[in-house]
Amino acid sequence: MNKKVNVFLCLGISMFGFAQQQADSTKVEQLNEVVITDSRFELKRENSGKMVVKISSKEIENNQGRTISDLINTKSGIEINGSRSADGTNLGYYVRGGNNRQVLVLIDGIQVNDPSVVSNDFDLRLLDLNTVESIEIIKGAASSLYGNAAATAVINITTKKASKESISGNFLMVVGTNQSQNNLNYNGSSFTNNVSVNGTAKKFNYLASFGNRFVDGLSAAKSDNPEKDKFSRYNANVKLGYELSNAFEISAFFSHDNFKTDIDGFPAPTYSFADTDDEYAFEQSRIGLAPKFDYNNGSFQINAAFTKINRETVSDFSTTHEAKSIVLDAFNKYIFNESFYTIVGVNYGDYKSLFSTEESFTNTDPYLNVVYISTFGLNLNVGGRLNNHSEYGSQLVYSINPSFSKPINDGYAKVFGSYATSFIAPNLSQLFGFFGPNPDLEPEENITIEGGLEFNNKKGFRINGLYFNRKEENTIIYTSNYENATTEATVHGFEVESEFNITNDLSFNANYTFTELKDGIRLRVPKHKLNAGLGYNFCSQTYASLNYQYVGSRTDINFSTFQNEDLKSFSLFDVYFSQKLIKEKVKFFASITNILNEDYFEILGYTTRGRNVNLGLNINL
């Protein structure tokens, strides 16, 4: 597209030459991209031996109006099941053929989970994407560095930081439809708002934000005469920081998140899935403290948090849950030189949940991780952790993650691999909960092997591919109660990712995942999944993108017959457009999802979203 056309499309707001310069700087950032989660050190991507997915603040900005699960669901190896359905639908984290209990979520480096829920996971429905600065995802086993549950992925969410200005503000509003494929009325049924105030005054910094989301218009159950299941969420966050000296700083946070949603269930006497007047409410409060001391060549830090959770289901099988947890992670980082990076720490967790009586367990895990970066291209990341569980004793997990990178022209080529073990303890609900508890459960153990290649250059081209193989022992399954499977399960597959700047302003990205379970069935896990996106910067203020997602056939269970059924594959197209005005302080954006109004099942019997439109306004002050 020539210069005159660009200037016309930008409405005279900026010159094409500036847009070209901005795109060139993006290329350099891509080659020198820094990743953190796989080692906890800021290291160049070429020195990482893992397939790290990084969702930058720029990518989040170019996806405003979406949910956090929507965005994560576009990445390789990941299927967030339920994210395309009514907002109150439970989310399934199917990463590389695993499930929720094998995925660990971190918020600002602190582990978060729910001891009262069956999967002991963190519910992404609680989070507001507008409070997030960036996300890093490492796939594969990471238990040696992060502990229990980090078997298929670690999702590290970093929230927004305070501005360097004395006071700054941000306001965002999104209005959209929320309609199914056969009811395209285009009524406003989805409303998202977020406001934040933040800044820095000498050595003190602060951030306070409040957000809410209300969604109406869809029924969870797909039926001939559906009722509307409402979803309402509120988020309040406060972050404070103080720099006592050049070497010592301390930060604290408080957050309160809650949502209420109408749900559909399995009423008596048929116990088949149907429209009902059931309700579900979730409330979570977190408070934390993180002091950090820097010294020559190293730092010592403590991340500590207390979480209180209340959940209630109102149905023919009504339940209430109360849970509390204390998490403390104390670690020392020391850099011997440009080649040796070490981290030594201890992670403590105390988890409680109320069933007929209060049940609890603790874990105390010392761990060590060493990174070696040679001058000739060899990189090695080695770690070990001793899980000390109050119910299951001690269990050693470890990982060996070598890689070798070689400069090629203006970039590099890299070969990498890993061998890692994971330990997943039964959670409190599986041991003592309301439905099918089994106090004699054994921990699940995983062994993961990976191997891959990556090529990256300054021209804005990156491609990588990886094969993975995970063996599960003592997999926890549910029949009439929870029990350990008597046979081993093996999941294997491969992932391919690519990013390519076709021109200075036009970029393309795509990823493909193949996942297969040997000798068995995994519900709702597609064997084939493809994501692709095309983004164009008309200028620095104007951006548009077209995204495509293909999800292959899956197997699900029909709760009316309790028989497995195959779900057909489906394809989705989305489009996004944004325009900045008034020195980039004001931004208008719009999106259309499921443009072709594809009719499909994500979960058998549940409604999925048809063609929907979102309009948004973002103001930075």
N, C-alpha and C positions, 0 to 999 in steps of 0.2 A: 504494500500500500504506500503511495507516494506521499511526499511531504505536504502537499496542498490538501489532500484528503484528510490527513491526520489533523491538520490545523482546523479544518472545517468541523470535523467530528468533535474536537475538543472545545468548540464554541469560542475559539480565540483565547482560551484561558491560559495556555502555556505554549511554548515553542517546542517543535519536534526535536530540536537538538538536545534540549534538557532531558527529554524522555529517553533519548538514546544513551546519554551519559549515565542516567540512573540505571538503565538495564545493564550496562557494562559493569557497573559496580556490583550488581547482583550476581553476575557470573563469577567475579572474584570471590565473593562471599560463599558461593556454592562450593568452589574448590577448597577453600580454607575453612569449611564448616567445622565448628567445634561441637563435640558430643560429650556428654557428662555421665549419663545414667549407667553405662556399662562398666565404669571404673570409679565413679565419683570424682574424677579429676577432669579438668577442662583440657581435653586432648583433641588433636586434629582427627578428623574422620579417617584419614588414611592410616592412622595408628590404632584404630579400633578393630578388634577381631570379631565384632558382632554386626548383625544386620540391624542397624539402629534407624528407626523412623523418627524424624524430627518435624513437628508441626510448629512453624515459627509464628511470631506475632503477626507478620505480614499475611500468612495464610489464614490465620484466624480472622484478621480484618477483612479478607476477601471472601469470607464465609459467614458474615454477620447475618443473623436471622435463623441460623441453624442451631441445633442442640449439640452438645459435646459428643453424644453417642453417634449422631449423624456424621460428624467430621471424622471421628476415629474409624467409623465403619467403611471409609473409603481407602483404608490402608491395607497393604498386602498381609495375608495370613490371618486376617481378622474378620469375623462375622458377628456383629452386634445384633442378635436376633431380637425383634420387638421394636427396634428403632423406627421402623416404617409404619407402625400401627398406631392406634390411639395412644395419646401421651401417657396414660396410666398403665400401659402394658408392661409386665415384668421384662427385664432385659436379660438376655443370655449372652455371655461372653465366650464365644466359641473361637478360641485362638489355636490354630494348628490342631484342630480336632479335640481340644480340651474343653473344659467348662469353667464356670465361675470360680470354683474353689481353687483353681490352678492359676488364677490371675491376681496379682498383687497391685493395689493402687497406692500411690504416694501423693500427698499434697504438700508441696514445699519441703519435700524430703522426709516427711513423717508418714508412717504406715497408717492407713485407715481401713477399717472393716467393721462388720456388725456381728458380734459374738452370738446374737440371738437368732440369726437367720441360718437356714440350712446350709448355705454355701459359704458362710463366714466371709462374705465379700463386701464390697462397697457399692452402694447404689448410685450410679451415675445420674439418675433422674434428679438427685438432690442438687446438682451443680448447675450454675449459670455460666455458660461459655463466655459471657461478657466480662467475667471477673478473671479470666485466664490469660496469662501472658504467653505461655508456650507449653508444649507437651512433647515429651520424649517417650518412645516406646521401644523397649528391647524385648525381642521375642526369643523364646528358648529358656532353658533353665538358668536362673540367677539366684538360687537359694543360698549359695555360699556368701553372697554379698548382701542379700536382703531377707533371707530366712524363709520361714514356713509360707507355703502357698505360691511362691515365685517359681512355678514350674513351667508355664508356657509363655508368660509375659509379665513384664513390669511396666505399668503405665504411670509415668512420673509427671504430675501436673504442677506447673509453676504458676502461682497467681500473680496478678499485676503488682508492681512496686510503686512506691511514692514518686511523684515528680520531683525534679531538682528545683523547681520553682517554689516560692514560698506558699502559694496556693494555686491549685488547678482544679478543674472540674470536668466532668464528662456526663453527658445525658444521652441515653439511647432509647428509642421507641420503635417497636415493630408491630404492625397490624397485618393480619393475614387471614386467609380462609382456612378451613379445616373440614374437608369434604371427601366423601368416598367417590368411587368411580361412577356410581349410578345416581349421584345426587349433586350435580355441579350447579349449585345455586350462587356461588361466589359471594356469600355473606361473610362479613367480618366476624370470625369466631375464634381467632387466636390473637392474644395481646401480650406483648413482652415489654417490660420497662426496666431500666437500670440507671441509677444515678450514683455518682461517686465524687467525693471531695478528697484531695490529697495534696501533699506538699512537703517541703523541707525547710526547717527553721534552724539554721546553724547545725548543731549536732543531733537535732531531733527530727524524725520524719514520721509521717502519719498517713493513713489511708482509711477512709470509711465509705462503705457502699451499701446500697439497698436495691434489691431487685425483686420483681414479681412476674409471674407468668400465669395467665388464665387461658384455658383452651376449652372450647365447647364444640358441639356439632357432630361428633362421631360416637358410635357405640362400639364397645370392645368386641362384642359378639356380632358376627355377621348374620343378619336375619332379615325377613321380609318386612317387618315393621320395627325397625330399631329405635330404641330410646337413646338419648344423648348422655354419655358418660363424661362428666366434667372433670377437669384437672386444674388444680390451683396450687401454686408454689410461691414461697417467700424466702428470700435470702438476705441476711444481714451479716456484714463482715467489718471487723476493725483490726488494723495492723499498726503497731507502734514500734519504733526503733530508736535507739539512743547510742551514740558513739561516745563512750566514756573516755577513750584515748585513741591514738592511732593504732593501738594493738588490740583493744578490747571493745566489743560492741555487744549489745543485747537487743533482741527483738521479742515481741509478744503478739499474740493474736487471740481474737475471739470470733467465733462464727456461730450463727444459728440458722439452720436450714430446715424447712418443713414443707411437706406437700400433702394434699388430700385429693383423693380421686375416687370417682365412682367406678366400680368394677362389676364384671359379670362372672357368674359362678356355676355351681353344680347343685341346684336345689333338689331336695327330696320331693317325691319318692323316686324320680327317674335317675337322678344324679348324672344327667347329661348336661353338657355345656349349653347355657341359654342366657337370654337377657334377664337380669335380676336387678334388684335395688341394693346390691351389696356395696360396701364402702371400705376404703383402706386409707389409713392415715399414718404418716411417718414424720417423726420429729427428732432432730439431732442437734446437740449443742457441743461445741468443742472449744477448749481453751488451751493455749500452749505457750511455751517459753523456749527461747533458743539463744543462749549465750555463746559467744565465739571469741577465742583468744588467738591472735596471730603472733607467731614468733619467727625467728630466722629459719627459713626453709620449711616451715610447717605451720600447723594450726591445730587447736583442740576445740571441739564443738560438742554441745549437747542439744539434742532435739527432744523435747518432752511435751506430751499432750495428754489431756484427760478428755474423754468423750462420754456423753450420756445420750442414750437412745431410748425412745418410746415408740412402739408400733402397735397399731390396733387394726384388726380385721373384723368387720361387722357382716356376718353372713349366717348361713345355717351351721357353719363350723367356726363361730366367732372365737378369736383368740386375742390376748394382749401380751406384749413382750416388753420387758425392761432389760436394758443392758448397760454395762459400764466397762470402760477399759482405760488402763493407764499404759502408755507406751513411752519408753525412754531409750534413746540411742545415743551413746557417748562414744566418740571416736577421735582418734588422733591421726592427722595426715602429716607425712614427712616426705619431703623430696630431697633425696641424697644428692642428685645432680640431674642433668637433662635426660638421663637414661633410667634412673630408678625412682619409682613412686610407690609409696607404701601407705596403707591405711590399717590401723589396728583399732578394734572397738568391741563394745559389748552392747547387746540389744536386749532389753527387758520388756516383757509384756505381761500384764495382769488383766484377765478377761473374766467378766461375771455376767450371768444372765439368769433371769427369774423364770422358772417353769413352775412346777408344783412346789419346789423349794429353790433357793438360790444355788446355782452350780457355778463352778469356776475352775480355771487352770491357769498356770503361769509358765512362761518360758524365759530362760536366761541363756543367751547365746553369745559367747565370745567368738570373734571372727578376725581373719587376717586376709588381706589382699595385696598382691604385689604386681606392679606393672613394670616391664622392662622394654625400653625403646632403644634399639641399637642404631648405630650410625650407618649400617649397611642394609637396613630394610627389615630386619627381623624384629617382631614385636611379640611380647608374651604377657598374658594376663592370667595369673594363677591365684586361686583363693580357696579358703577352707573355713568352715563354720562348725562348731559343736553345738547342736541343738540339745538343750537340757529342758525337757518337758516334764512338768510335775506329774503327769499321768503315764508317760511313756518312756521315761528315762532319757538316756543320751543317744544321739544319732549324729554321726559325722557326715557332712555333705561337702563336696569339693568340686572344683571346676578347673579345667586346663584349656586355655584359649589362645593358641598361637596364630600369628598371621605374618605374612611377608609382603611388603610393598616395594615396588620398583618404579623409579621415575621414568616416564615415557613422554617425550616431547614436552608439552606444557601441562602434563598431568601425571597420573600414576595408574599402575595396575596392581591389584592386590589379590592374594589368595589367603583364605582364612578358614578356620575350623575350630571346633570345640567338643569337649567331652565333659559332661556335667551331671551331677546327681541332685535329686530334690527329695524333700521330706514334707509330706502333707498330713498333718495330724487331723483326726476326726474332730469336728467342731462340737460345741456344746449342745446344739440342737440334735445332731445325730446321736449323741451319747445319752442325752437326758430329756429331749424335747417332747412335744405333744403327740407327734405322729411317728410311730415305728422306731422309737429309740433303741439303741443297742449299746450298752456300756462295755461290751466285750470287743468292740471294733479294734482292728489293728491299723496303724498308720499306712498311708499309701506311699509307695516309693517309685520314683521315676528316674530313668537314665536317658539322657538326650545326647545324640550325636549330630553334629552339623558340619557342613563343608560348603564353601562358596567362593565366588570370584567377583571382583568389582573393578570397573574402569571409570576414571573420572578425568576431565580435562578443563582447561580454561575457556574453551569454546561453549561451555554451558551444557556439556553432555555427560551424563552419568548413567551407567547401567550395572546392575549386579544381579546375581542369581545364587540361590542357596538350596541345598538338599537337607532335609531334617528327618530324623528318625527318633521317636520317643517310645520307650518301653515302660509300661505301667505294671506294677505288682501290687496286689491287695487293693485294687481299685474299689472304691466304695460305691455300691449300687443300692437301689431300692427295689425290693419285691413286696412282701407283706410287711417288711421292716428293713432297716438299713443293715447291710452285711458286706463283707469283703468278697469280691469275686474270686473264684477258685482257680481261674485261668488268667494268664498274662494277656495283656492287650498291647498291640503295637500300632502306632499311628505314624505314617510317613508321608512325605510329599515334597514339593519344591515351590519356591517363590521366585519371581522375576520382577524387578523394578527398573524403571527407566525415567530419566528426566532429560529434556532436550530443548534448548533455546533455538528454535528454528530461525528466527531473526532477532534483532535487538529487543523487539517488543512482543514477539509471539513465542509462547512456550507451550510445550507438550509434556505430559507425564502419563504414565500407565503402569499398572502392576497386575500380575496374574498369579493365582495361587491354585495349586493342585493338592488336595488333601484326601488321604485314603486310610481307612481302618482295615487292618488285616484281620480276617476271621471274626467279623462282628458287624454291628450297626451302631452308628452314632446319630441320634436324632437331630434334625435341623442343621446339620453340617453339610454344606455344599461341597461336592467333589471338585467343581470348577467355579472360580470366581474371578471376574475381570473388572478393573476400574480404569477409566481413562479420562483425562481432562485437557482442555485446550484453553489457554488464557491469553488475552491480548490487552496490552497497555496502549490505548490510543494516545495517551500522554500521561504525565505524572498524576493528573487528576481524574482520569477516566479509565475504567477497567471493565472488562467483560469476560465471562468464561462460559464454556459449554462442557458439561460433565456427563459421563456415561457409566452405568454400572450393570453388569451381567451377573446373575446368580443362578448357578446350575441347579439341577434337580436335587431334592433332598428327601429324606424319609422322616415322617412325623407320625404321631400316634393319634388315632381317632378315639376321643374319650367316650364316644357313644358306644363303640363296639370293642374298644381296647385292642384294636388291630392296627398294625402299621400300614401306612399309605404313602405313596410317592407323591410329592408336590412338584408341579411343573416348574421349569426354569422361567425366569422373567428378566426383562431389560427395562431400565429406567434412564430417562434423559432429563437433566436439569440445566437451567440457564440462570446466570447471575449478572447483574449490571450495577455499577456504582459510579457516582459523580461527586467530586469534591468541589466546594465553592468557598469564597471568602478566605483566601489564604489557607486553604485546606482545613479550616476550622469546622466547616459544616459539610456533612456528607449525606447524600441521598442514595439509597440502594433499593434494588428490587430483585426478586427471584421468582422463578416458576419451576416447580418440582413436578416430576412425573408428567412431562409435557404431553406425551402420547396417551395419558390416562390409562396406563396398563392395569388390567384387572388380574390379581394374583393373590395367593395365600402366602404370607410369611410364616404364620402359625396356623395350623389347620383349624378352621372355624372362627378365626379372628378377622376383624375388619382391617384392611390396609388403606392408606391414604391414596386418593386419586390425584388428579391435577389440582395443584394448589398454588396460590399467589401470595407473596409477602412483600410489603412495602415498609421501608424503614428510614429513620432519620437519626443521625449521630452528630452531636455537637460537642466540640472540645473547647473549653474555656481556659 
